[in-house]
Amino acid sequence: MRSLLFALLWIAASIPSALGQQYQNLFKERSHDFGTVARSAKTEHRFYFENPFSTAIHVRSVRTSCGCTTPSIVTQTVEPGQVGCILAVFNTATHSGARGATITVTFDKPNLAEVQLNVKGYIRSDVVFTPGEVAFGKVPEGTPRKLDVHLEYAGKSNWQITQTRCDLPFVNVGIRESLRQSGKVHYELEVQLDPSAPAGPIQSEITLQTNDLNIKTLSLRFTAEIEPALSIQPNLLSLGTIDKTDEIKKLVRIKGAQPFKLIGVQSDAFEVSSTKLSDESKEMHLLPLVFSPKSLPGENTERRGKILLLTDLPNNPKLELDVVYRLKQEVAALSASAK
C-alpha cells in the first residue's frame, strides 16, 4: 500500500515538471542579446512559439523583472498548428549602460504553465540612429527595397566605423562618412533588401564594428514582413476523430499578391469532390472544399495528409493544405487492445 501511495505521489509531482518542459519547447528561442545599441534606438525582439496541441493555447499574462524591458502579448490565443508571439521592447530612451531582464510568460490553456524568457543588452548614450531601426514593414515577396539611416556620434574625434555586417544573405549594407568635426562624426547607411528574401517575418541586427576599444560594436535592429506570393487560411485543418466514410466540408481562403486562377485540386490522402473552381482571375478566392479520407494502410491513430491547390501562376503553381485526423476504427481498436 505504501509503495502504491509513493508511486502515485511521484507521478503527481512529475506531471507539472513534464508540462513545464513541454511549454518550454514551444519557443524557438528563449533568450536574446540585443548587443550594444544606441540611445533612443527602437530595439525590440519577438519570441515566437508554435502550438503543437490539438486545442488552442491561451496566454494569460506576461511580466518582467526590470523596467528596462517592456513585454507584451502579441497573440493571446493560438490555434493548433498556428504561431504566436511575445514582444520584448528594450527601453533605450529611459535607460543606459548594461541592462537585462527576465520575462515570465503565463499560460492558462490547455494547461497552467510558466516559461521564462531572457533579454540583455548595453545602451550607449553617445550614438543616435535616425530612424531608430531598419523597418521595411510589409514587402511583397520578390520585391527589392532600400532604406537610409543616419548615424550621429559625439565623443572622441578619431572614432570611426571600420566594418558593417548582417548575417542575412539577402541584406546588403553600404556606409559612408558624411561629417567629422569637433568631436562629432556622422555616417550614412544604405540598407538594401534583396528580392531573394524568403516569405515570413524577419528580424535580425546589423552590426557595426568600431575602433572603440571599450565598446567595439553597435547593433541596429532590422525587421521586415515578407508577404508570400500565395497564402492560404487556415493552413492546417485539425479534424479530430472521423469515420473513413465521412464527407468533410471546409471553406478556405487563398490570397495572392497578384490576380490568379485556381486550376485544380489534388491529394494522395483524400478523395476531393464537389469543389467549385472559379474561372475568374482575382487576388483572393474563397474555396469550399468537400473531401473524405482514402483507405490507406497504417496503424497510427493520428494521420496526416495534404491537399494541393494548383494555380496558373508560373512561379508559385500550388499551395499545400495540411490535414490532421484520426480514424474511428483505429481509435476503437487501440482502446480494445489496451484492455
C-alpha positions in Angstrom: 0.0 0.0 0.0 2.8 2.4 0.9 4.7 1.7 -2.3 1.5 2.4 -4.3 1.0 5.7 -2.5 4.6 6.6 -3.1 4.2 5.8 -6.8 1.1 7.9 -7.1 2.8 10.9 -5.4 5.8 10.6 -7.7 3.6 10.6 -10.8 1.6 13.6 -9.5 4.9 15.5 -8.8 6.3 14.7 -12.2 3.3 16.0 -14.2 3.9 19.7 -13.6 7.6 19.2 -14.5 6.8 17.4 -17.7 4.2 20.1 -18.7 6.7 22.8 -17.9 9.3 21.3 -20.2 6.6 20.8 -22.9 5.8 24.5 -22.8 9.5 25.5 -22.8 9.9 23.6 -26.0 7.1 25.6 -27.7 9.5 28.5 -28.1 12.1 28.6 -31.0 14.4 30.6 -28.6 14.1 31.7 -25.0 16.9 34.3 -24.8 18.1 37.2 -26.9 21.1 39.5 -26.7 20.4 43.0 -28.1 24.2 43.7 -28.1 25.3 47.3 -27.9 22.6 49.7 -29.1 22.2 53.5 -29.4 20.2 55.6 -27.1 16.6 56.0 -28.2 17.0 53.3 -30.8 13.9 51.3 -31.4 15.1 48.0 -30.0 12.7 45.1 -29.7 12.6 41.3 -30.2 9.8 38.9 -31.0 9.8 35.5 -29.3 7.8 33.1 -31.5 6.1 29.9 -30.3 4.1 27.2 -32.1 1.0 25.3 -30.8 1.6 21.5 -31.1 -1.6 20.6 -29.2 -5.0 19.6 -30.5 -6.7 22.5 -28.7 -6.0 26.3 -28.5 -3.2 27.8 -26.4 -4.1 30.9 -24.3 -1.5 33.3 -22.9 -2.9 34.8 -19.6 -0.2 37.3 -18.8 3.5 38.4 -19.1 5.6 40.2 -16.5 9.2 41.5 -16.4 11.9 41.6 -13.7 13.3 45.0 -14.9 11.8 48.3 -16.1 14.4 48.3 -18.9 12.2 45.9 -20.8 8.5 46.0 -21.5 6.9 42.8 -22.6 3.5 42.4 -24.3 1.3 39.6 -25.7 1.1 39.9 -29.5 -1.0 36.7 -29.9 -3.2 35.8 -26.9 -5.0 32.8 -28.4 -3.1 30.4 -30.7 -5.0 27.7 -32.6 -3.5 24.3 -33.2 -0.6 24.4 -35.7 -0.5 28.2 -35.6 2.3 30.5 -34.4 2.1 33.0 -31.5 4.4 35.8 -30.4 5.6 37.6 -27.3 7.2 41.1 -27.9 10.0 42.4 -25.7 10.8 46.1 -26.1 14.2 47.3 -24.8 13.6 50.8 -23.3 16.6 52.6 -24.7 15.2 56.1 -24.2 14.9 55.8 -20.4 17.9 53.6 -19.5 21.6 53.3 -20.3 24.5 51.0 -19.7 24.3 47.2 -19.2 20.7 46.0 -18.7 18.9 42.7 -18.6 15.5 41.3 -17.7 13.6 38.0 -17.2 10.2 37.9 -18.9 7.7 35.4 -17.4 5.0 34.1 -19.7 2.0 32.5 -18.0 -0.3 30.1 -20.0 -3.7 29.0 -18.6 -4.9 26.9 -21.5 -4.8 24.0 -22.3 -2.8 23.8 -19.0 -1.4 26.2 -16.4 2.3 26.7 -17.1 5.1 29.3 -17.0 8.0 29.9 -19.3 10.9 32.4 -18.7 12.5 34.4 -21.5 15.7 36.4 -21.0 17.0 39.6 -22.7 20.0 41.7 -22.2 22.0 44.5 -23.9 24.1 47.6 -23.5 22.6 51.1 -24.2 25.1 53.8 -25.4 24.3 57.5 -24.8 26.8 58.9 -27.3 25.3 57.4 -30.5 21.9 58.1 -32.1 20.4 56.4 -35.2 17.7 58.2 -37.3 15.4 56.3 -37.8 16.0 54.1 -34.7 15.6 50.9 -36.7 15.7 49.5 -40.2 12.0 48.6 -40.6 10.9 47.7 -44.1 7.3 46.8 -43.0 5.3 44.6 -45.4 7.1 43.8 -48.6 5.7 41.6 -51.4 7.8 38.5 -52.0 10.4 39.0 -54.7 10.4 42.8 -54.4 13.6 44.8 -53.7 13.6 47.6 -51.1 16.1 50.2 -49.9 16.2 52.3 -46.7 18.6 55.0 -45.5 19.7 55.5 -41.9 21.6 58.5 -40.4 24.1 57.9 -37.6 25.4 60.6 -35.2 28.2 60.2 -32.8 29.6 62.7 -30.2 32.8 62.0 -28.4 36.3 61.1 -29.5 37.5 62.9 -32.6 39.1 59.7 -34.1 36.0 57.5 -33.6 35.1 55.6 -36.7 33.2 52.6 -38.1 35.5 50.0 -39.6 33.1 47.3 -40.8 29.4 46.5 -41.3 27.9 43.1 -41.1 24.5 41.4 -41.3 24.0 37.6 -41.0 21.2 37.6 -43.5 22.5 36.8 -47.0 19.7 38.8 -48.7 20.6 42.1 -46.9 23.4 44.4 -48.1 24.7 47.4 -46.1 26.6 50.3 -47.6 28.1 53.1 -45.5 29.9 56.4 -46.0 31.2 59.1 -43.6 29.4 62.5 -44.1 30.8 64.7 -41.3 33.8 64.8 -39.0 34.4 67.9 -36.9 34.8 69.0 -33.2 34.2 65.5 -31.8 31.1 64.9 -34.0 31.0 62.1 -36.5 28.2 61.4 -38.9 27.6 58.4 -41.2 25.0 57.5 -43.8 23.9 53.8 -44.1 22.1 52.4 -47.1 20.4 49.1 -46.4 19.2 47.1 -49.4 16.7 44.1 -49.2 17.3 41.6 -52.0 14.3 40.1 -53.9 15.5 36.6 -52.7 14.3 37.3 -49.1 12.1 34.4 -48.0 8.4 34.8 -47.1 7.5 35.4 -43.5 8.6 37.7 -40.6 12.3 38.6 -40.5 14.1 40.1 -37.5 17.8 40.4 -37.1 20.6 43.0 -36.3 23.0 45.0 -38.4 26.3 45.0 -36.6 28.7 48.0 -36.9 32.3 47.4 -35.9 34.1 50.4 -34.5 37.7 51.3 -33.4 36.5 52.0 -29.9 38.5 49.6 -27.7 36.0 49.7 -24.8 32.8 49.1 -26.8 33.7 47.6 -30.1 30.3 47.0 -31.8 27.0 48.7 -32.3 23.7 46.9 -33.2 20.9 48.3 -35.3 17.6 46.4 -35.4 16.4 45.0 -38.8 12.8 43.9 -39.5 10.6 43.0 -42.4 7.4 41.2 -43.2 7.8 39.4 -46.5 4.3 38.7 -47.8 4.1 35.4 -49.7 3.0 35.5 -53.3 0.4 33.0 -52.3 -1.1 32.2 -48.8 -3.9 30.0 -47.5 -6.1 30.3 -44.4 -6.3 28.2 -42.5 -3.1 26.4 -43.4 -3.9 23.4 -41.1 -7.1 21.6 -40.6 -7.5 19.5 -37.4 -10.5 17.3 -37.9 -10.4 15.3 -34.7 -11.8 11.7 -34.9 -13.7 10.9 -38.1 -15.1 7.9 -39.9 -13.5 7.0 -43.3 -16.9 7.3 -44.8 -17.4 10.9 -43.5 -17.6 13.7 -46.0 -15.7 16.8 -44.7 -16.8 20.3 -45.7 -14.4 23.2 -45.1 -14.0 26.7 -46.5 -10.5 28.0 -47.2 -9.3 31.4 -48.3 -6.4 31.7 -50.9 -4.8 35.1 -51.3 -2.2 36.2 -53.8 0.0 39.3 -54.4 -1.5 39.4 -57.9 -4.6 38.0 -59.6 -4.6 34.3 -60.3 -6.8 31.3 -61.1 -7.3 28.1 -59.3 -7.0 25.3 -61.9 -7.1 22.1 -59.8 -7.1 20.2 -56.5 -5.1 17.1 -55.8 -4.5 14.8 -52.8 -2.9 11.4 -52.2 -4.7 11.1 -48.8 -8.2 12.3 -49.6 -10.9 11.9 -52.2 -11.8 15.5 -53.2 -15.2 16.2 -54.7 -17.8 18.9 -55.3 -15.1 21.6 -55.3 -16.1 24.6 -57.3 -13.2 26.3 -59.1 -13.8 29.8 -60.3 -12.8 30.8 -63.9 -12.2 34.3 -62.7 -8.7 35.6 -62.2 -8.6 37.5 -58.9 -6.3 38.2 -55.8 -8.5 36.3 -53.4 -10.5 33.1 -53.7 -13.0 31.6 -51.2 -12.9 27.9 -52.0 -15.4 25.3 -50.5 -13.6 22.0 -50.1 -15.5 18.7 -49.9 -13.4 15.6 -49.2 -13.2 12.3 -47.5 -10.2 10.1 -46.3 -8.9 7.4 -48.6 -8.3 3.9 -47.3 -4.6 4.0 -46.7 -2.6 1.3 -44.7 -1.4 2.4 -41.3 -1.8 1.7 -37.6 -1.1 5.1 -36.0 -4.2 6.8 -34.5 -3.1 10.2 -35.8 -2.9 10.6 -39.5 -1.6 13.5 -41.6 -2.3 14.3 -45.2 -2.1 17.1 -47.7 -4.4 18.7 -50.2 -2.7 20.5 -53.1 -4.3 23.6 -54.7 -3.0 24.3 -58.2 -2.8 27.8 -59.6 -1.9 29.3 -63.0 1.0 31.4 -61.6 4.3 30.4 -63.3 6.5 30.6 -60.2 4.0 29.5 -57.5 1.9 26.8 -59.1 0.5 25.2 -55.9 -0.3 25.6 -52.3 -0.3 22.9 -49.6 -3.1 22.5 -47.0 -2.1 20.2 -44.1 -4.8 18.0 -42.6 -4.6 16.1 -39.2 -7.2 13.5 -38.2 -7.9 10.2 -36.5 -10.0 7.3 -37.9 -12.7 5.9 -35.5 -12.0 2.2 -36.1 -8.3 2.7 -35.4 -9.1 4.5 -32.1 -11.5 1.8 -31.2 -9.0 -1.0 -32.0 -6.3 0.8 -29.9 -8.7 1.1 -26.9 -9.7 -2.6 -27.2 -6.0 -3.7 -27.3 -5.3 -1.6 -24.2 -7.9 -3.6 -22.3 
